[in-house]
């Protein structure tokens, strides 16, 4: 019941800010597609660069949509509105609160990625997006929603969340197999970046879109990230409850 309550809250917020959320999900990815994909027309791996770019942009859009939907809102609720204190004393099991936040954030990221897919439909790329693609988008959103919960507790004030986004999320958006392959990064740096969740997501969605099938190893990696960050988020929340 607690999960449904959290999801209902996210749904009300989504309906209230539908146009703002949709426009925010569209503008930056469209700029990437226009500037890098259409403005700078190059070839990547023997195909138009746009075919390489679209899966990467979809992946980073799900990341940004999910992270921003949770980290900012939960941080404001915890530090300024003090709404989180009401959750702590309510009969809602905290694991349901965490699950609701992660699922709600993942759905927001999934929606943002879906908007980009719809906008790119008129472009004749021949890319394939199927149920596996959508599952990966949802799972990627869940990972970054869990990260968003963790960041909302690490942040000491409202400015800390944008700082984290600038230091961590933005570099991942550019480096993690979105605009160029991680194979071009040297040595240990390339191996480290390729193991990050966004790199795994971009690689899997790009492989599916090219008709090469799904690598289950990537699913396992995303699942491991989800478990780790959910555990960390749970630790923060239960620690606060026991203070």
Backbone torsions as a table, in degrees:
resi	resn	phi	psi	omega
1	UNK	NA	-37.5	179.0
2	UNK	-62.5	-37.9	179.3
3	UNK	-63.4	-43.3	179.9
4	UNK	-62.8	-38.2	179.3
5	UNK	-62.9	-44.9	178.9
6	UNK	-64.2	-43.2	179.6
7	UNK	-64.5	-35.6	177.6
8	UNK	-65.2	-40.0	176.1
9	UNK	-59.5	-44.5	179.5
10	UNK	-64.8	-36.7	-179.9
11	UNK	-66.8	-42.5	177.4
12	UNK	-62.5	-42.9	177.7
13	UNK	-63.0	-40.9	-179.9
14	UNK	-64.7	-45.2	179.2
15	UNK	-63.9	-38.7	-178.3
16	UNK	-66.0	-41.9	-175.6
17	UNK	-110.1	31.9	-173.6
18	UNK	-54.3	-49.5	-175.7
19	UNK	-68.8	-39.5	178.0
20	UNK	-64.3	-44.0	-179.3
21	UNK	-64.2	-42.8	-178.1
22	UNK	-66.3	-45.4	179.3
23	UNK	-64.5	-40.5	179.0
24	UNK	-63.5	-34.2	179.4
25	UNK	-73.2	-22.9	-173.3
26	UNK	-91.9	-41.1	-163.6
27	UNK	-62.3	-58.3	-176.7
28	UNK	-61.9	-47.9	178.3
29	UNK	-59.7	-38.0	178.4
30	UNK	-64.4	-38.1	177.2
31	UNK	-62.5	-41.5	177.5
32	UNK	-60.0	-46.1	-176.8
33	UNK	-66.1	-40.8	-178.0
34	UNK	-71.5	-48.3	-175.0
35	UNK	-71.2	-52.1	-174.9
36	UNK	-84.3	-36.8	-174.5
37	UNK	-85.6	-40.3	-176.5
38	UNK	-105.3	-37.1	-179.1
39	UNK	-71.8	-43.2	178.7
40	UNK	-106.4	90.5	-174.5
41	UNK	-85.8	108.0	-179.9
42	UNK	-131.0	179.6	178.7
43	UNK	-115.4	136.1	177.5
44	UNK	-131.7	124.5	-179.6
45	UNK	54.7	37.3	176.2
46	UNK	79.3	5.3	179.8
47	UNK	-128.5	164.1	175.6
48	UNK	-55.4	139.0	-177.3
49	UNK	-58.4	-28.7	179.9
50	UNK	-60.0	-34.2	178.1
51	UNK	-65.5	-31.9	175.8
52	UNK	-78.0	-35.9	-172.5
53	UNK	-74.0	-42.3	-173.2
54	UNK	-57.1	-49.7	177.7
55	UNK	-59.6	-36.2	178.4
56	UNK	-66.7	-42.1	179.4
57	UNK	-66.8	-38.7	176.2
58	UNK	-61.2	-42.1	-179.2
59	UNK	-64.3	-48.0	-178.1
60	UNK	-69.4	-27.1	176.9
61	UNK	-68.0	-41.0	176.3
62	UNK	-64.4	-36.4	177.8
63	UNK	-63.3	-53.3	-177.7
64	UNK	-63.1	-42.9	-179.0
65	UNK	-61.6	-43.6	-177.9
66	UNK	-71.1	-47.4	-178.2
67	UNK	-62.3	-48.3	-177.1
68	UNK	-66.8	-32.0	-179.4
69	UNK	-66.3	-27.6	-176.3
70	UNK	-102.5	-52.0	-170.8
71	UNK	-59.3	-49.2	-177.6
72	UNK	-66.4	-50.8	-175.2
73	UNK	-64.3	-45.4	-177.4
74	UNK	-68.2	-34.4	177.7
75	UNK	-64.9	-43.0	178.0
76	UNK	-64.7	-43.3	178.9
77	UNK	-61.7	-37.8	-176.4
78	UNK	-76.1	-43.6	-172.0
79	UNK	-90.5	-34.3	-170.1
80	UNK	-112.9	-47.5	-179.5
81	UNK	-81.0	-18.2	-178.4
82	UNK	58.5	22.0	-179.6
83	UNK	-69.4	-26.9	-179.0
84	UNK	-66.6	-29.6	177.7
85	UNK	-62.0	-33.2	178.1
86	UNK	-68.7	-33.5	177.0
87	UNK	-65.9	-38.9	-176.8
88	UNK	-62.3	-35.5	-177.2
89	UNK	-95.5	-3.1	179.2
90	UNK	-81.1	163.3	178.6
91	UNK	-76.1	1.0	-179.9
92	UNK	-66.6	122.8	176.1
93	UNK	-59.4	135.4	-174.9
94	UNK	-65.4	-29.2	178.7
95	UNK	-66.7	-31.3	176.5
96	UNK	-70.6	-36.5	175.9
97	UNK	-61.7	-45.2	179.8
98	UNK	-64.0	-46.3	-179.4
99	UNK	-61.9	-40.5	179.5
100	UNK	-63.7	-41.4	178.1
101	UNK	-63.5	-44.1	-177.9
102	UNK	-66.6	-45.3	179.9
103	UNK	-65.8	-43.5	179.6
104	UNK	-62.0	-43.7	177.6
105	UNK	-65.2	-38.3	179.2
106	UNK	-64.5	-39.6	177.9
107	UNK	-64.9	-36.8	177.6
108	UNK	-64.6	-43.7	177.7
109	UNK	-65.3	-39.0	177.9
110	UNK	-61.2	-41.2	177.6
111	UNK	-62.1	-45.1	-179.5
112	UNK	-61.4	-43.8	177.3
113	UNK	-64.8	-37.4	178.2
114	UNK	-64.1	-36.4	177.4
115	UNK	-60.3	-42.5	179.6
116	UNK	-65.9	-39.9	177.6
117	UNK	-61.2	-41.6	179.6
118	UNK	-64.8	-41.3	-178.7
119	UNK	-67.0	-27.9	-178.5
120	UNK	-91.5	-1.8	-179.7
121	UNK	-57.9	-41.5	-179.0
122	UNK	-65.2	-17.1	-179.4
123	UNK	-81.3	124.0	-176.8
124	UNK	-81.9	88.3	-178.6
125	UNK	-106.9	-23.9	-176.6
126	UNK	78.7	8.4	-179.9
127	UNK	-71.5	148.9	-177.5
128	UNK	-111.1	126.7	173.5
129	UNK	-127.3	123.0	-176.4
130	UNK	-130.5	-165.4	-178.6
131	UNK	-59.1	-36.1	177.4
132	UNK	-64.3	-38.9	177.6
133	UNK	-60.0	-44.5	-178.7
134	UNK	-68.1	-36.8	176.6
135	UNK	-62.3	-42.9	179.8
136	UNK	-65.8	-41.1	176.9
137	UNK	-59.1	-44.3	-179.8
138	UNK	-65.6	-43.0	-179.0
139	UNK	-66.7	-39.8	176.5
140	UNK	-61.9	-42.5	177.0
141	UNK	-61.6	-38.4	179.2
142	UNK	-63.8	-40.4	178.8
143	UNK	-60.6	-48.0	-176.5
144	UNK	-77.6	-21.6	170.6
145	UNK	-67.3	-42.8	176.9
146	UNK	-62.5	-40.2	175.7
147	UNK	-62.4	-38.6	178.2
148	UNK	-62.0	-39.2	176.7
149	UNK	-62.9	-44.3	179.6
150	UNK	-61.5	-46.8	-178.3
151	UNK	-63.0	-37.2	-179.3
152	UNK	-62.8	-25.9	177.6
153	UNK	-90.2	-27.4	177.0
154	UNK	-74.0	-30.7	-176.1
155	UNK	-66.7	130.6	178.3
156	UNK	-90.1	-20.5	176.6
157	UNK	-152.0	177.7	-173.8
158	UNK	-65.8	-27.7	-177.4
159	UNK	-75.9	-16.7	-176.6
160	UNK	-69.3	-31.4	-178.9
161	UNK	-66.5	-49.1	175.3
162	UNK	-60.6	-33.2	177.9
163	UNK	-63.8	-45.1	178.2
164	UNK	-60.8	-40.6	179.5
165	UNK	-62.3	-40.7	179.7
166	UNK	-68.7	-36.8	-176.0
167	UNK	-81.7	-32.5	-171.9
168	UNK	-116.3	-55.6	-173.0
169	UNK	-67.0	-46.5	-178.1
170	UNK	-63.6	-46.8	176.1
171	UNK	-59.1	-38.0	177.4
172	UNK	-63.1	-38.8	-178.9
173	UNK	-59.5	-33.9	-177.2
174	UNK	-92.2	-30.4	-172.3
175	UNK	-96.6	-26.4	-167.4
176	UNK	-84.7	63.8	170.4
177	UNK	63.8	26.4	-178.7
178	UNK	-97.5	-56.4	-177.9
179	UNK	-97.5	-19.9	175.2
180	UNK	-154.4	159.3	-176.7
181	UNK	-71.0	142.8	177.2
182	UNK	-66.7	-13.0	177.0
183	UNK	-64.4	-19.9	-179.8
184	UNK	-83.4	-9.9	177.4
185	UNK	-82.9	141.6	-174.0
186	UNK	-76.9	141.4	166.1
187	UNK	45.3	-127.7	-175.0
188	UNK	-63.3	-35.1	179.1
189	UNK	-60.0	-43.9	179.3
190	UNK	-63.5	-41.4	179.3
191	UNK	-66.4	-39.5	179.0
192	UNK	-64.7	-47.7	-178.2
193	UNK	-65.0	-38.0	-178.9
194	UNK	-67.4	-19.8	179.4
195	UNK	-88.0	-7.3	-179.5
196	UNK	-72.7	153.9	-173.4
197	UNK	-60.8	-38.1	-179.3
198	UNK	-67.6	-35.4	176.7
199	UNK	-62.7	-43.7	178.7
200	UNK	-62.4	-42.7	-179.6
201	UNK	-63.9	-48.7	-179.6
202	UNK	-59.8	-42.0	-179.5
203	UNK	-63.4	-44.7	-177.9
204	UNK	-67.9	-45.2	-179.5
205	UNK	-65.2	-37.9	178.9
206	UNK	-67.0	-38.8	178.6
207	UNK	-64.7	-43.0	178.5
208	UNK	-65.0	-42.8	-177.6
209	UNK	-64.9	-25.7	178.6
210	UNK	-90.0	1.3	179.1
211	UNK	79.3	20.2	-178.0
212	UNK	-93.1	-2.4	178.5
213	UNK	89.3	-178.7	-174.8
214	UNK	-107.6	138.2	174.0
215	UNK	-100.8	113.7	-175.6
216	UNK	-67.3	-19.5	177.7
217	UNK	-59.1	-40.5	179.1
218	UNK	-63.5	-38.9	176.6
219	UNK	-61.0	-43.0	179.8
220	UNK	-63.7	-38.6	179.4
221	UNK	-65.2	-45.3	178.2
222	UNK	-63.4	-39.7	177.4
223	UNK	-61.7	-39.3	178.8
224	UNK	-65.4	-43.6	176.4
225	UNK	-59.8	-42.3	-178.9
226	UNK	-62.3	-43.4	179.8
227	UNK	-63.8	-44.0	-177.1
228	UNK	-64.1	-50.4	-176.6
229	UNK	-72.8	-29.3	173.8
230	UNK	-66.7	-39.4	177.5
231	UNK	-63.7	-42.1	179.2
232	UNK	-64.7	-44.1	178.6
233	UNK	-61.0	-41.4	179.0
234	UNK	-63.6	-39.4	179.8
235	UNK	-62.2	-44.2	178.7
236	UNK	-61.0	-44.9	-175.2
237	UNK	-69.0	-45.5	-179.7
238	UNK	-69.7	-29.9	175.8
239	UNK	-65.7	-42.6	179.1
240	UNK	-64.7	-37.7	-179.6
241	UNK	-65.4	-32.8	-175.9
242	UNK	-89.0	1.4	178.8
243	UNK	-68.9	NA	NA
